[in-house]
Amino acid sequence: MTSSAVPVVEGLFEMEAGVPRLNGSRCVGCGAVYFPASSNCRNPECHDPHVAPALIGGRGELYSYTVQNYRPPPLFQMEPWAPYAIGLVDLADGLRVMAMLSVPVEDIHIGMPVRLAVRTLYNTNEGGEVTTHVFVADIGRGAVS
Amino acid sequence: MRPVYLLGVGAHPWGKWPEKTQVALALHAMGAALKDAALDWKDLQGLVAASSRFEGGMGWGLHANEAVQAVAERGIACINVGGACAAGAIAFHTAHMMVASGQYDVMAAMGAERMPKGFIPRPPGSADDISDSDYLRWVTMGATNPAYWAMETRRRMHDFGTSAETLAAASVLMRRNAVHNPNARFRTASTVGEVLASPVVSDPLHLLEICAVSDGAAAVILGTEAQARRAGGPMIQVAASAIATGTFGDPAARIPTVSATPRSGVPHTSEVVSAVRRGWEIAGIGPEDIDLIEIADNTAWHILAWPEFFGFHAPGESDRRLADGEFEIGGSLPINPSGGFLSFGEATTAQALMQVCELGWQLRGQAGGRQVPDARIAISAVLGLGANGGSIVLKR
């Protein structure tokens, strides 16, 4: 990534020591985590519902995945385009979050440890990179703590 | 509340009908349903339209007012409801409540849709920023609707050892039923080999395991007991009409969201499970009483997973039950004798009303080659984008 890299959606994530964290929110009352940020806590059993911005990290376990073999509608830009994987990842704080997987398809398996990273989706005409959050294999790590 | 009866059902066959307008499709279905009920437009006291975003109604989607203005401007009550693919069930629910309340004696609910080609795109009118999940799912990862179901399918394969052949067999069963349904779009029998040879759209789901998008229309006429007796024929009563929305903690990442907050004990696809169970409670029945079910099989995965979610049998058992023929017409739990969404392709707002049409034909013994023998209690279950669920119970 160059310094001209920008997330495909403004405010998608923050970089902390080279590691991306998603901009979400957390309920102060019950601890429920939301991405994207929710302005309210949706938990009907929460007795003290008020949410605050929260940076969502970082490590998790792959719940499931798919490989998209056909190009999505043009709102999604990726150059060069090639079939790619999307996964659902269980994070330690109870959130299950969806994202692209930057893992070779033959290496993807349910339960694998993964961590958040950033990848380039395409370059702008001005040479800037447009990025998104992805999960990559969390090599050297066993079960999620 | 007073009892409500099914007076008539009608449909325009599913397909691609570029030469027909949405209202024309709706009027065709309404005409068929009114004829079935031996009624005329002048007999209707109200009409509920299941509206969606794709076409019609000056931007509001199918509008009951437009249909009425086209054929019978008599000042009747018109209501338009949303709910995506469950809109038909919500329209039915509304019409049902209007008769049950005692204020209306004859009501109709209709749905008609002409779908755009290909993957269903994002609707207009939302903000292009991080607050909109639908925007996020497209721009950050390009997640198509089948991708969501594909991930559920992959997880099922992991949890229960569901095979590619079992998923294909579920699709084959739908086509086998549709061979006998003149309203279905895909009416050619298929084989497991053909399904597995079709392109993998979102791994592990093949093209023939995902419902297409179609054009079609369906309508239902509801009325009082006196109206039903006048119409003659078997008395088909609405034993329950239930709608529901999602429950916090549902493990499903719902289209078009990009996350979930799973909590133990909360059912998957909770909006549909809640509607089904509410329907059973209202009707005073349980799974053992049901002679057939019409479910929204957006994919082959739904044929396996949903009966388990509803509580017909334990999680993971559907594979064996499918192999044993239990889900076939004549089996212990016939699923989608109509051929289901896999054989119709989805005409979103019309779909739940087509389910009711099928329940009606089955309970009256008018389903021809796809007739479930001696069907007396039949239910539907439908899911709509945005956590809408609906379930209707009819009994003879």
Interface residues (C-beta under 8 A of the other chain):
Chain A: V8 V9 E10 G11 L12 N23 A32 V33 Y34 F35 P36 A37 R42 N43 P44 E45 Y63 S64 Y65 T66 V67 Q68 N69 Y70 R71 P72 P73 L75 F76 Q77 M78 I86 G87 L88 D90 G94 L95 R96 V97 M98 A99 M100 I110 T132 H133
Chain B: G118 F119 P121 R122 D129 I130 S131 D132 S133 Y135 L136 R137 W138 V139 T140 M141 G142 A143 T144 A147 A150 M151 E152 R154 R155 H158 P199 V200 V201 S202 D203 P204 L205 F248 G249 P251 A253 V258 S259 A260 T261 P262
